[in-house]
Amino acid sequence: MALIKLKERVIEAFAATRDIKKFPQLSAELSNQFAKNWAVGSFREAMESLKRGSLDVIDIVVICVDKSDEADMEPILEFLKGVKERGAKTILIASDVGPAALHQLMRQGADDFIPYPFPEGAFNDSLTRLREAEIAGPPANQPVEPTRRRGMVLPVYGMAGGVGASTFAVNLAWELANHDRKSNTRVIILDFNFQSGSVATYLDLPRRDAVAELLTDIENLNADTFAQSLTSFKSRLAVFTAPPETMPLDIIDGNSIHNLITLAREKYDFVIIDLPPILVGWTSDVVQAADTFFSLISLDMRSAQNLMRFIRTLKAEDLPEEKLEFVLNFAPSFTDINGKARTKRFCDNLGVDINIMLPDGGKAVLNSCDQGNPLAETAAKNALRKEIKKLAGSLVELSQEIKAAIV
């Protein structure tokens, strides 16, 4: 049988072993980290798929060996060498393997080693290190950049339920992360809706217990605990998911939110923040930290009334209203004369300018969210995706201009 049949799922991890039943802990860990998006096969099957190119898109390859493998190491070494030549991250898991065989495998270039049975938390720690290295490390032929950056902070806030704020945030983050794959641009999305955040759902990622631990022990927040709470999407986008369990929005205060954003902007070029649909005490801290505050609206009375109240709140708290960038979702098409006239009346009555108008993405948006993939992966030619991609390009250009001016 063919090693990997993708069907409708995206395989993110692959385990090569003579017998997966000898490593029951591994199966549980892979399911916990990658849900159903992993596969397993023998070394012979793995080598066949490697030659066909089926493993070229795999993020993590796990190679499992035990004492019985020492008698025939050649196919394992050949497979490990082929995987490394294609740039995949590899984890070597060894059970009762002698030092000579282990030395051979490590010399072939395994990125990490874990003894089996696993010490508590060892597999998760290994994945965290590899994901951070993948997101953080520049290509070998590029000079190493300073550790501290000054990322552009871009919160996304929906003026009413159902205006598509989370969909916009996720797709904007993904377009920024993929604007130029050859560059060392680093992007992170923070889901600050601790009660019902959907970023993890829209990217088909597990909600990590490390996020809940960080939020409940926020006094000990530092770069290491923050890095351990992150996961990644296709090794291109860092993600701070909502916690697995519902938590109150005021579980942390404004100072802690400020510290989280500071840690993110020091490591990433773009920090997308998906905000909850209600105002909380620390919303003002997010507004203050923002470079541009995207406010999504639609042409309805809910958005209009909430927008007026929001602007009054900003003025009352002496917050920078000029940071607001209004985004009209489900905007009328170019040929919709009545819709365009309604948009003009909407802006005139509220005294605002709308510079970003997003078309209705149709059923493709719902399908994309249900599949746990951005529009770029499921409907690349969708009109909404094209507009978000164009916006991402403008943000990248603006960021580069700012960096050039600073230099």
BABA-454142 format. One line per 10 residues: number of its first residue (from 1); their letters; for each residue x, y, z of C-alpha. Coordinates in Angstrom, 3 decimals, always signed. Each point is the difference from the previous one (the first is absolute). Layout:
BABA-454142
NUM) a) X Y Z | ... $
END
This chain:
BABA-454142
1) maliklkerv) +0.000 +0.000 +0.000 | +1.071 +3.595 -0.539 | +1.531 +1.485 +3.108 | -1.991 +3.235 +0.208 | -3.412 +0.549 -1.524 | -0.798 +3.607 +0.770 | -3.675 -0.105 -0.934 | -1.379 +3.120 +1.656 | +2.389 +0.298 +2.913 | +3.367 +1.685 +0.057 $
11) ieafaatrdi) +2.731 -2.221 +1.421 | +2.276 +2.053 +2.256 | +1.994 -2.759 +1.700 | +1.196 -3.449 -1.005 | +1.382 -2.853 +2.109 | +2.330 -2.592 -1.568 | +0.317 -3.255 +1.967 | +0.016 -3.744 -0.503 | -2.828 -0.353 +2.513 | -1.941 +2.954 +1.425 $
21) kkfpqlsael) -1.551 -2.318 +2.602 | +3.339 -0.007 +1.812 | -0.389 +3.764 +0.593 | -3.523 +0.499 +1.395 | +0.967 +3.267 +1.701 | +0.961 +1.447 -3.366 | -3.408 -0.645 -1.552 | -1.688 +1.815 +2.879 | +2.424 +2.947 -0.214 | -0.373 +0.366 -3.780 $
31) snqfaknwav) -3.788 -0.043 +0.276 | +0.131 +2.600 +2.756 | +2.308 +2.306 -1.970 | -1.258 -0.520 -3.570 | -3.531 -1.412 +0.462 | -0.570 -2.261 -3.037 | +2.593 +1.749 -2.145 | +2.783 -2.581 +0.342 | +0.902 -3.276 -1.646 | +2.233 -2.988 +0.641 $
41) gsfreamesl) +1.847 -2.499 -2.175 | +2.902 -2.424 -0.164 | +3.465 +1.156 -1.046 | -0.454 -1.623 -3.405 | -3.317 +1.767 -0.570 | +1.465 +3.238 +1.316 | +2.911 -0.165 -2.437 | -2.355 -0.637 -2.924 | -2.105 +3.035 +0.931 | +3.115 +2.104 +0.502 $
51) krgsldvidi) +1.119 -0.780 -3.542 | -3.466 +0.846 -1.350 | +0.053 +3.347 +1.811 | -2.961 -0.854 +2.240 | +1.923 +1.049 +3.107 | +1.165 +3.352 -1.359 | -2.807 +1.872 +1.743 | +0.374 -1.761 +3.366 | +0.987 +2.281 +2.901 | +1.234 -2.624 +2.485 $
61) vvicvdksde) +1.428 -3.475 -0.662 | +0.365 -2.359 +2.969 | +2.367 -2.963 -0.358 | -0.550 -2.801 +2.519 | +2.621 -2.695 +0.606 | +0.422 -2.733 +2.564 | +2.526 -2.748 +0.724 | -1.263 -2.223 -2.835 | +0.871 +2.712 -2.557 | +3.724 -0.099 +0.767 $
71) admepilefl) +0.501 -3.044 -2.249 | -1.119 +1.940 -3.103 | +0.725 +3.702 +0.347 | +0.660 +0.809 -3.660 | -3.604 +0.766 -1.110 | -0.541 +2.145 +3.090 | +3.163 +2.014 -0.597 | -0.859 +0.392 -3.684 | -3.494 +1.263 +0.844 | +1.288 +2.428 +2.632 $
81) kgvkergakt) +2.549 +1.392 -2.462 | -2.682 +0.496 -2.665 | -2.338 +1.749 +2.435 | +2.714 +2.417 +1.120 | +0.922 +0.824 -3.600 | -3.592 +1.171 -0.495 | +0.165 +2.265 +3.055 | -2.561 -1.711 +2.256 | +0.395 +0.064 +3.782 | +0.762 -3.436 +1.447 $
91) iliasdvgpa) -0.451 -1.485 +3.459 | +1.795 -3.245 +0.811 | -1.748 -2.241 +2.536 | +2.101 -2.901 +1.276 | -0.915 -2.905 +2.271 | +2.868 -2.146 +1.340 | +2.293 +0.936 -2.893 | +3.746 -0.445 +0.509 | +2.366 +2.994 -0.030 | +1.616 -0.960 -3.340 $
101) alhqlmrqga) -3.317 -0.053 -1.886 | -1.166 +3.159 +1.744 | +3.225 +1.744 -0.961 | -0.515 -0.940 -3.658 | -3.515 +1.410 -0.008 | +0.927 +3.249 +1.707 | +2.932 +0.552 -2.371 | -2.434 -0.268 -2.908 | -1.641 +3.222 +1.193 | -3.012 -0.664 +2.253 $
111) ddfipypfpe) -1.176 +3.326 +1.466 | -0.960 -1.408 +3.394 | +0.128 -3.225 +1.981 | -2.486 -1.377 +2.543 | +0.473 -3.267 +1.903 | -2.965 -2.359 +0.167 | -2.066 -0.294 +2.185 | -0.327 +3.792 -0.042 | +0.842 +2.042 +3.082 | -2.997 +2.145 +0.969 $
121) gafndsltrl) -0.485 +2.865 -2.446 | +3.062 -0.950 -2.088 | -1.812 -0.380 -3.335 | -1.870 +3.278 +0.401 | +3.222 +1.792 +0.975 | +1.780 -1.400 -3.057 | -2.761 +1.170 -2.349 | +0.018 +3.443 +1.606 | +3.739 +0.365 -0.599 | -0.255 -1.104 -3.622 $
131) reaeiagppa) -3.006 +2.215 -0.729 | +1.693 +3.029 +1.503 | +3.171 -0.737 -1.952 | -2.027 -0.331 -3.226 | -1.848 +3.255 +0.576 | +2.946 +1.920 +1.397 | +3.039 -1.177 -1.870 | +1.111 +1.796 -3.176 | +1.183 -2.021 -2.995 | +3.626 -1.072 +0.218 $
141) nqpveptrrr) +1.035 +2.324 -2.848 | -1.415 +3.094 +1.695 | +1.688 +2.009 +2.752 | -1.332 -0.441 +3.512 | -2.214 +2.891 +1.022 | -0.125 +1.552 +3.465 | -2.238 -1.870 +2.441 | -2.144 +3.031 +0.797 | -2.381 +1.290 -2.629 | -2.656 +2.651 +0.023 $
151) gmvlpvygma) -2.969 -1.809 -1.461 | -3.038 +1.782 -1.385 | -2.963 -0.565 +2.359 | -3.294 -0.434 -1.871 | -3.049 -0.737 +2.200 | -3.246 -1.076 -1.666 | -3.322 +0.878 +1.634 | -3.508 -0.766 -1.212 | -2.545 +2.743 +0.625 | -2.775 -2.600 +0.045 $
161) ggvgastfav) -0.299 -3.753 +0.035 | +0.313 -1.699 -3.358 | +1.901 +2.746 -1.805 | +2.881 -2.395 -0.708 | +2.696 +1.376 +2.315 | +1.631 -3.346 +0.849 | -0.130 -1.142 -3.623 | +1.677 +3.236 -1.040 | +2.649 -0.282 +2.743 | +0.935 -3.596 -0.865 $
171) nlawelanhd) +0.190 +0.602 -3.739 | +1.927 +3.253 +0.375 | +2.544 -1.731 +2.240 | +0.440 -2.827 -2.502 | +0.397 +2.369 -2.966 | +2.637 +1.995 +1.902 | +1.868 -3.182 +0.895 | +0.044 -1.126 -3.640 | +0.494 +3.318 -1.776 | +3.637 -0.871 -0.720 $
181) rksntrviil) +1.038 -3.504 +0.988 | +3.661 +0.802 -0.658 | +0.048 +2.778 +2.578 | +0.402 -0.409 +3.736 | -3.318 +1.702 +0.757 | -1.465 -1.376 +3.214 | -3.709 +0.214 +0.791 | -2.000 -0.900 +3.101 | -3.732 +0.062 +0.703 | -1.184 +0.389 +3.593 $
191) dfnfqsgsva) -3.522 -1.142 +0.876 | -1.022 +2.226 +2.914 | -3.571 -1.277 +0.058 | +0.605 -2.260 +2.996 | -3.652 -1.080 +0.131 | -0.925 -0.971 -3.539 | +3.013 +0.698 -2.217 | -0.147 -1.802 -3.348 | +3.486 +0.491 -1.457 | +0.963 -3.572 +0.955 $
201) tyldlprrda) -3.174 -1.306 -1.655 | +0.568 +1.971 -3.199 | +3.551 -1.419 -0.231 | -0.867 -3.496 +1.285 | +2.502 +0.280 +2.848 | -0.238 -1.482 +3.500 | -0.725 +2.368 +2.875 | +3.018 -0.428 +2.230 | -0.030 -0.405 +3.773 | +3.173 +2.123 +0.063 $
211) vaelltdien) -2.161 +3.039 -0.883 | -2.229 -0.551 +3.032 | +3.072 -0.487 +2.191 | +1.477 +3.250 -1.256 | -3.208 +1.966 +0.620 | -0.462 -1.379 +3.513 | +3.654 +0.631 +0.898 | +0.443 +3.262 -1.858 | +2.268 +1.437 +2.731 | +2.753 -2.325 -1.223 $
221) lnadtfaqsl) -0.392 +0.957 -3.667 | +3.301 +0.088 -1.875 | +1.313 -0.737 -3.484 | +0.354 -3.734 +0.732 | -3.506 -0.545 +1.387 | -1.430 +2.036 -2.865 | +1.886 -2.069 -2.602 | -1.179 -3.246 +1.610 | -3.633 +1.107 -0.267 | +0.200 +0.468 -3.775 $
231) tsfksrlavf) -0.778 -2.430 -2.765 | +0.542 +0.433 -3.719 | -2.056 -0.344 -3.152 | +1.903 -1.642 -2.845 | +3.256 +1.241 +1.579 | -0.666 +3.485 -1.402 | -2.335 +1.607 +2.508 | +0.400 +0.090 +3.793 | -3.295 -0.294 +1.881 | -1.006 +0.838 +3.565 $
241) tappetmpld) -3.331 -1.809 +0.226 | -2.862 +0.553 +2.400 | +0.272 -2.341 +3.029 | -1.675 -3.451 -0.102 | -2.498 +1.008 +2.682 | -2.133 +3.149 +0.103 | +1.642 +2.695 +2.110 | -1.209 +3.456 +1.079 | +1.246 +2.803 -2.217 | +1.339 +1.868 +3.025 $
251) iidgnsihnl) +2.153 -2.925 +1.148 | +2.974 +2.236 -0.770 | +0.326 +3.766 +0.313 | +1.159 +2.729 -2.344 | +3.605 -0.171 +1.145 | +0.155 -3.726 -0.795 | -1.563 +0.593 -3.427 | +2.632 +2.671 -0.626 | +2.761 -2.449 +0.972 | -1.390 -2.690 -2.313 $
261) itlarekydf) -0.125 +2.404 -2.936 | +3.514 +1.240 +0.776 | +1.390 -3.545 -0.013 | -1.727 -0.682 -3.319 | +1.135 +3.160 -1.751 | +3.627 -0.577 +1.072 | +0.035 -3.345 -1.823 | -2.370 +0.532 -2.935 | -0.344 +2.479 -2.849 | -3.816 -0.046 +0.065 $
271) viidlppilv) -2.176 -0.618 +3.058 | -3.659 -0.640 -0.881 | -2.359 +0.087 +2.995 | -3.487 -1.467 -0.230 | -2.010 +1.852 +2.648 | -3.216 -1.078 +1.745 | -3.187 +1.711 -1.208 | -0.458 +1.874 +3.282 | +2.065 +2.707 +1.683 | +1.939 -0.963 +3.130 $
281) gwtsdvvqaa) +2.350 +1.867 +2.281 | +3.093 -0.840 -2.030 | -1.468 +0.967 -3.394 | +1.448 +3.471 +0.499 | +3.483 -1.523 +0.394 | -0.417 -1.757 -3.345 | -1.097 +3.245 -1.663 | +3.017 +1.801 +1.441 | +2.394 -2.706 -1.230 | -1.550 -0.181 -3.479 $
291) dtffslisld) +1.614 +1.381 -3.109 | -3.295 -0.399 -1.849 | -3.244 -1.102 +1.654 | -2.193 -1.802 -2.563 | -3.701 +0.489 +0.784 | -2.273 -2.257 -2.041 | -3.517 +1.133 -0.775 | -2.844 -0.876 -2.321 | -2.738 +2.163 -1.494 | -2.563 -0.517 +2.760 $
301) mrsaqnlmrf) -1.414 +1.855 +2.988 | +1.874 -2.174 +2.536 | +3.374 +1.009 -1.395 | -1.017 +3.656 -0.262 | -1.212 +0.276 +3.592 | +2.909 -1.965 +1.452 | +2.448 +2.053 -2.040 | -1.361 +3.266 +1.393 | +0.210 -1.329 +3.567 | +3.539 -1.280 -0.577 $
311) irtlkaedlp) +1.223 +3.355 -1.334 | -1.614 +1.825 +2.938 | +1.777 -2.384 +2.384 | +3.364 +0.661 -1.626 | -0.518 +3.760 +0.280 | -1.150 -0.249 +3.625 | +3.107 -2.020 +0.912 | +2.253 +2.293 -2.057 | +1.107 -2.945 -2.153 | +1.496 +0.502 -3.488 $
321) eeklefvlnf) -3.030 -0.042 -2.297 | +2.268 +0.584 -3.000 | +1.302 -3.563 +0.257 | -3.372 -1.384 -1.111 | -0.105 -1.437 -3.506 | -3.570 -0.872 -0.947 | -0.489 -3.137 -2.072 | -3.353 -0.514 -1.717 | -0.659 -3.705 -0.427 | -2.620 -1.302 -2.450 $
331) apsftdingk) +0.478 +3.249 -1.918 | -2.192 +0.607 -3.066 | +1.461 -0.924 -3.345 | +1.264 +2.536 -2.530 | -3.206 -0.271 -2.022 | -2.339 +0.321 +3.010 | -0.972 +3.670 -0.334 | -2.551 -0.096 +2.824 | +2.485 -1.720 +2.304 | +2.679 +2.600 -0.710 $
341) artkrfcdnl) -2.459 +2.825 +0.712 | -0.967 -1.690 +3.280 | +3.675 -0.275 +0.960 | +0.493 +3.726 -0.626 | -2.985 +0.888 +2.186 | +1.332 -2.364 +2.692 | +3.368 +1.787 +0.051 | -1.512 +3.498 -0.163 | -2.423 -0.646 +2.858 | +2.718 -1.433 +2.251 $
351) gvdinimlpd) +2.720 +2.415 -1.067 | +2.515 -2.728 -0.816 | +2.068 -1.004 -3.011 | +0.110 -3.595 -1.170 | +3.160 -0.746 -1.955 | -0.160 -3.798 -0.012 | -2.972 -1.736 -1.580 | -0.139 -3.771 -0.056 | -2.353 -1.862 -2.351 | -2.245 -2.824 +1.132 $
361) ggkavlnscd) +2.068 -3.183 -0.233 | -3.119 -2.167 -0.223 | -0.171 -3.658 +1.013 | +3.741 -0.408 -0.559 | +0.618 +1.878 +3.266 | -2.164 -2.352 +2.045 | +1.557 -3.028 -1.689 | +3.469 +1.356 +0.693 | -0.763 +0.489 +3.695 | -1.540 -3.464 +0.277 $
371) qgnplaetaa) +3.052 -1.585 -1.630 | +2.399 +1.828 +2.312 | +1.949 +1.665 -2.795 | +0.374 +3.619 -1.170 | -1.646 +1.062 -3.255 | +3.397 -0.006 -1.722 | +0.097 -3.779 +0.496 | -3.618 -0.804 -0.911 | -1.180 +2.733 -2.385 | +2.999 +1.960 -1.250 $
381) knalrkeikk) -1.990 +1.817 -2.688 | -2.759 +1.106 +2.364 | -0.661 +3.758 -0.212 | +0.247 +0.453 +3.779 | +3.335 -1.803 +0.098 | +1.371 +2.226 -2.763 | -0.899 +3.170 +1.912 | +1.551 -1.257 +3.240 | +3.145 -1.011 -1.901 | +0.175 +3.496 -1.502 $
391) lagslvelsq) -0.327 +1.535 +3.477 | +2.754 -2.284 +1.327 | +2.289 +1.162 -2.810 | -0.629 +3.627 +0.918 | +0.794 -0.697 +3.660 | +3.258 -1.736 -0.914 | +1.027 +2.966 -2.145 | -0.884 +2.419 +2.807 | +2.004 -2.055 +2.479 | +3.027 +0.006 -2.273 $
401) eikaaiv) -0.246 +3.780 -0.444 | -0.131 +0.494 +3.783 | +3.044 -2.255 +0.511 | +1.925 +1.836 -2.721 | -0.842 +3.356 +1.580 | +1.189 -1.208 +3.420 | +3.283 -1.249 -1.452 $
END
